[in-house]
Amino acid sequence: MGEPMARSLQKAGFSVTACAYRRRERLERLLAGGVTEAEHPAAVAAASEVVITCVPDAPQVEEALFGPHGAASGANAGTLFIDMSTISPVATRTYARRLAELGHRFVDAPVSGGPVRAASGTLTIMAGGSDADVAAARPVLEAMGTPHHLGPVGMGETVKLVNQIIISNVMIANAEALTFAKRSGADLEAVRAVISSATGSNYLLEHWLPKTWFAGTFEGGFALDLLRKDLNAALEAARTMVLPMPASALAYQLYTLQSAEGDGSRDYTAIAKFYDGIAGEQVAAGDVRQEPRLQ
């Protein structure tokens, strides 16, 4: 995500300084396009008015901000930090407080849309922070997509986790329902055509599954283990509210089971393989036409 997001910032006219996280080849491509390299997050912060992090989970945010050579140690007073990772709102409020104690500002702004929409600068961005801080962040966020100010710090993460709760459960419902249809002898293309105009219609059935399960591939897309991580963050936040979420807890266990089968790095539609196993056959590949209009 970081590479296409950095390109969007460049296209909007921002000067971008970056450092490598896991894969240096991505930074090398950005350097070839005019991004400036810094040795570590502290050096990035020293050269920047706005510091953006977008990493897998809270421990990586902690490392990037407060670890050895973390960005907080190199930032000038009043630096605006924007965390675009998807993490627990409990953790994000802690980071906001720690940065405020150092004299910095903070906005949580997780995104939805994946690498394709990151490349086109059309991400959905869910922002949490004070009115003044979100207003200061808005020009930067608008370079990458459409920001929505949803309330104080932590509310961006909360709404992003709402999205993840929904997609994780809806994906399982799709896989289970289509397995039911297949075992009953129904034509899956006919089923999908009818459901697309019925109350069971949903974005994943119309736009996501045709590119993955229906096409016989689970490569690319949104990694199943990242969705597991997001579900765990949602369940963690729910525990602090003493809020039971039995459907999401079951979804977490089902995705964990499929991850244990070796599909953690594949698109989360790989949960359909669980149902293929139950059905004793491959349910969808070749049974549902991939329509060119679905992109």
N, C-alpha and C positions, 0 to 999 in steps of 0.2 A: 504493500500500500504506500509506503513512504516514497518510493521512487516516482510513481505517477503523480502523487500529491505535490512533491517538490517541483515537478515539471509544470504543474498547473500554477504554482506560485510564481515561477519564472515567467510564464506566459502573461501573467497579470502585471508584470513589471517589478516584482519584488526581487531584491538581492538575497540570495539563499546561501547559507553556510551550513555544511552538514558534516557528520562523521559517520564512519562505518559502524554497523551494529553486529550483524551476523555474516552477511555476504558482501564482501568487498566489491564484487563485480558490479553490483547495483550502484554503488557509489562511483565506481569508475565510469559508468555510463553517464551519470549526472555530471561528473567533472568534465567529461568531453563536451557537455552541453553548456558549460559556463558556471556551474556551481562551484563554490569555493570550499576547499577541504579544511577541516579543523582536526586536531589530533584526538580530541576527546570531548565529551559533552560540556565540560567547563570552558573549553576554548570556544565552542559553538556559542555558549551563552555570553561570553565576553565580547563577541563580535556582533551580538544581536540585540534588537529591541524586543523581539517576540521569540520565545523558545517553544517549539512544538515537539511533543513526543507522541509516537504512535508505535507501541510495542505490544507483545502478546498479552501480558498480564501484570498484575500489581507488583510482583517482585522485580520485574524488569523496569517498571516505572520508578520504583524505589532506587534501583541501581543507577538509572539514568539521571535522576534528580539529586540523590543524596549519597551515592556510593563514592568510591575513590575517583577523583576528577569528575564528580557529578556536576550537573549544570548549575545547581544552586550555589556551588562554591565559586563559580566564575561569573555569576550574573551581576550586572550593575543594579543599583538600587532602583526599585520600581519596575523591574522587568516583568513583562506579562508572559506568564506560562500558560500554554494551552495543551492539555493532555487529550489526545484524540484516540487513545486506547479504549478498549471496552473492559472495564474492571468493576469491582464492587463499589457502590456509592459510599460504603463505609470507609474503604481505603481512600477514595478520592477526597473525601472531606478531611481526612487526616493529613493528606499531602497539602491541601489548600491551607490548613491551619499552620503547618510547619513553614510553608513558604511565606505566609503573612507575617509570621514572627521574624522572618529575615528581611521584611520590607518589600516583598514582591506581591504581585497580583496573580490570580489563577482563574481559569475557566476550564471546565470539563466539557469536551465536545466530541463524543464518540460519533461514528459515522455508520451509515448503511448504504450499500451499493456495490461493494466489492471492487476489485482492480479495474474492471471495465469502466465503471462510472467514475472511479478515481482518475482514470486516464482522460476522460472527457470533461472533467471538472463539474460533474453533476451529482455529487454525493448528497445524500440527505444528512444534515448535520444537526445533532441534538445538543444544545448548549445549556450549561448551567453556570450561573455566576451572577454577580451584581449587575445592575443596569449599566453602570459606567464601564465595568470590565468587559461585558459582552459587546457594548457599543465600540470599545476600542479594538476588540478582536474581530468585529464584523467584516471590515475590508479584507482581512486575511482569510477568514472563513469563506467569504463569498467568492474568492478566487478558486476555491476547491469544490463549491457546491452551494446548496441552499441552507443557511443556518436558521434554526428555530430556537428562540430563547424560551426556555420552559420553566425557569424559576431559579432559585439559588443554587450554589455549588452542590453537586451531587444529583441534581434533577436531570441533567443530560444523561448521566449513566443510568439513572432509574428508568427513563423512557427507552433508552437503548435496550435495557434488559427486558422491558415489556415486549419489545419487538422480538427478542430472542426467545422468550417464553412462548410467544405465539407461533413463530416459525418452527420451533422444535416439535411442538405438539401437532401442528397442522401437517408437517411432513410425515409424521408417524401415522396420522389419520389417513392421509393419502395412500401410503403404502399398504396399510391394513385393508382399506376399502377396495383398492384395486386387486389385491390378492383375493379378497372375497368374491369380486366380480369374475376374476379369472377362474377360480375353482368352481364357480357356478356355471361356467361355460359361456359367459358374456364376451362379446367382441369389445376389446378395450378401447379401440378408436371410437366406436359408437358410444361407449360409456362416457368417454371424455367429452365428446361433442355435446352430449345431452347435459352433462353436469356443468359445462361451461355456461349454460343459460339457466341453470337451476340454482337453488340456494346454497348448494355445496361448492359452487365455483370459488376458486381461490388462486392467488398469484402463482403459488408454487406449482400447482397442477397445470396452469396455462403456460407459464413462462420458464420455469426452472426444470421440472422433470423431463420435458422434451429434449433438453440438451444433455441430460445425464442418464438416468435410469432407462428412459425410453430409447435412448440412442445406444445403450449398451456400454456406457463408460461412466466412471466416477472420478476421472482425473480432472485436476483444476478446480475451479469453483471455490467454495468456502469449506475449509478443513473441518472434518467431524470433531477432531479434538479441540478446535477453537470454540465450536458450539458447546461442547461439554464444559469447557472452561467458563463460558458465559452462563450456562445453566447453573454451575456451581456457585458463581458470584450471585446470581439471583436467589438461590436457595440460602446462601449465607446472609444476604440482606433480609430475607423473609424470616430467618431465625431470630434476628435482632428485633423484629416486629412481632414475634410470637405468632406468625402467620403460617398456617399449614398450606402447602402447595403439593398435594398428592399426585396430581397429573404430571407436574414438572419433575417431581422426584422419581417417578416411574420412567419418564422420558430420559432423565439423566442415567438411570441404570441401563436402559436399552442401548443408548449410545455408548456407554462404557463397555457393554458386552460386545458391540460391534467393533469398538476400538481394540479390544483384546484379540479380536480375530485378524488384526493387522490393517484395519481400514482407517486408522486415526488421521492419517495425512490426506486421505481422499475426501471428496466432496461429501457433505453430510447426507446426501441422498443415498449413500451406501447403506444407510439403515434399512433400505429395501432388501438388502441381501439377507437380513434376518428373516424377512417374510418369504423370500425365495427358499430359504432353508426349511421353513415350516411347510410350505406348499410342495416341497420336493421337486420343484422345477423352476426355471427362470421365468418369472411372471411377465415382465414388460418388454424386454428388448425384442424389437422386431414386430411386436403386436400393436404398437401405437405409432402412427406416422409422425415424424418430426416435420412440422410445417415451417416453411421458410419465413413466415411473418413473425415467428417467435424469436426475438433477439434479446 
